[in-house]
Amino acid sequence: MSIASKPGEATLADLLRTDIVATANHAGQPVHLVVEVSRTGHSSDVHRAARRAATLTAAGLPAIGLVACQGDCAMMGSLA
């Protein structure tokens, strides 16, 4: 698999701060799960997971951003 576009140094540094990256199989194709682990689940966590997933997707690696949080994460439903 080749990388479609090469992200910049700052973007790569951000991606390397991802809490968890896992690869799953969806409909016979690999998809990467970019997980932000958060105690509170603020909107910034959602945006961070989405941004990092978009970086992988832009590089030709299909990805989905997820947030795993503890406590009341109901407010995040409006951001999904």
RAJO-V443349 format. One record per backbone hydrogen bond with DSSP energy under -1.0 kcal/mol. NH is the residue of the N-H (numbers start at 1). CO is the residue of the C=O. If there is no record, write none. Layout:
((NH & CO) (NH & CO))
//
This chain:
((4 & 59) (12 & 8) (13 & 9) (14 & 10) (15 & 11) (16 & 12) (17 & 14) (18 & 15) (20 & 35) (22 & 33) (24 & 31) (26 & 29) (29 & 26) (31 & 24) (32 & 62) (33 & 22) (34 & 64) (35 & 20) (36 & 66) (38 & 68) (45 & 42) (46 & 42) (47 & 43) (48 & 44) (49 & 45) (50 & 46) (51 & 47) (52 & 48) (53 & 49) (54 & 50) (55 & 51) (56 & 52) (57 & 53) (58 & 54) (59 & 55) (60 & 57) (61 & 56) (64 & 32) (66 & 34) (68 & 36) (70 & 38) (76 & 73) (77 & 74) (79 & 76))
//
